[in-house]
Amino acid sequence: MALVGGAACVALLVWLRHVTFSSDPLLYVYLEIVGSLLSFTYAANGLVRFRGTHDRTSLILAFGFVLSGLIETTATFGIFGTLAGGAAAQMRVPLAWMVSRTLLAGLMVAALFVARRMPNARDPGRETATASLIVGAVAYLTSAVYLGAPAEFRIRPSAWVARPWDLIPAALFLVAAIGIRRRLRTGVSAFDQALSWAAALNVACHLVASQSVRLFDAPFTAAQVLKVSSYALVLGGALLDNARLFDQVRHMAVSDPLTGLANYRRLLDVLESEMERSRRTGRPFSVLLLDLDGLKTINDRHGHLIGSRALCRLAEVLRVHCRAMDTAARYGGDEFAVVLPEAGGEAAARVAQRICARLAADGQTPAVSVSAGAAVFPSDGETVEKLLGAADHALYRMKGSRGGVPTLAHIAACL
């Protein structure tokens, strides 16, 4: 299969080289402008990703895309001078193309090397300075190589490889693609996958460009399209990853880290929303408070790890046995709350009895039990403070009761 694929690629390159085609120079200008805009947009997203994850690869690539975009933007204004130079001028490989592409490929390889040797960033300011030095060093070496080259980058129409200089960035992008593939073994993200495919596209871009016998022919235009496509792919991966990171941050801001339930902030937001809905529809809702009995005793006898596990056992019961419309939250250290939309006192009592029964039947040790108290809006309070206070008062009327699973009548009498 590998031989068949390789033969197909060679055949495609030969076919492109002999296609009679010449694109409009304006198409080249448009592609360069789009590529530059994609570069700058990715750079902004890469910096956001670095601030959130301290991923050095994103930071170095952000700088690399900025430089590459600036070089390509500048080169766009010089294309008409090349056209004015006649056919002889179109037989030279644009210097800006070689510098910008080799610079980006070199920085991609450098970013992978830095990420492998120093995977954890501790000081963002120092990391930014280090990344700037790396980018500066790679940019200097790239410029020195190409600006100090003894001969012009002339196209050789009669040679098997018309533009051999394009094999340099192709080799660098190939090294980067292999390195990113190895990085995917330790963890998969949308950005890393997109970066891997983008590196492969850039390898193809320069292999195709190496067959261009003059500017604006079929291989030249195809290479430009592949380049812009790779930029769009990297930007898409960065956007997907940033969206995932923002979703994680939002979830962490409203959830309890131990139990995974909603936290106190989320509980208050839900209560405010339910109050507004209840005032608008005239339907009541209930809030149920649950207190894990004897948590201090469990911590003293079995250790805090078992105590934390007891909290998670109660949280799991709430997560599994509450309705989809209900909101279960960790109210305090050993207190939990459940907001029950469109539920009165009797419904809250049934929910409390079901939770107590499920917790008693979980079969784990040590056995745990809960005390419960509920309040109904608006009869027990028309503000969050009064509603929670009424539920807390009902909870402590039940607190301390023993003797197995509380009955529905017992719970209802305490609510």
Buried (B, 14 or more C-beta within 10 A) or exposed (E): EEEEEEEEEEEBBEEBBEEEEEBEBEEBBBBBBBBBBBBBBBBBBBBBBBEBBBBBBBBBBBBBBBBBBBBBBEBBEEBEEBEEEEEEEBBBBBBBBBBBBBBBBBBBBBBBBBBEEEEEBEEEEEBBEBBEEBBEEBBEEBEEBBEEEEEEBEBEEEEEEBBBBBBBBBBBBBBBBBBBBEBEEEEEBBBBBBBBBBBBBBBBBBBBBBBBBBBBBBBBBBBBBBBBBBBBBBBBBBBBBBEEBEEEEEEEEBBBEEBBBBBBEBBBEBBEEBBEEBEEEEBBBBBBBBBBBBBEEBBEEBEEEBBBBBBBBBBBBBEEBBEEEBBBBBBEEBBBBBBBBBBBBBBBBBBBBBBBBBBBEEEEEEEBBBBBBBBBBBEBBEEBEBBBBBBBEBBEBBBEBEEEBBEBEBBBEBB
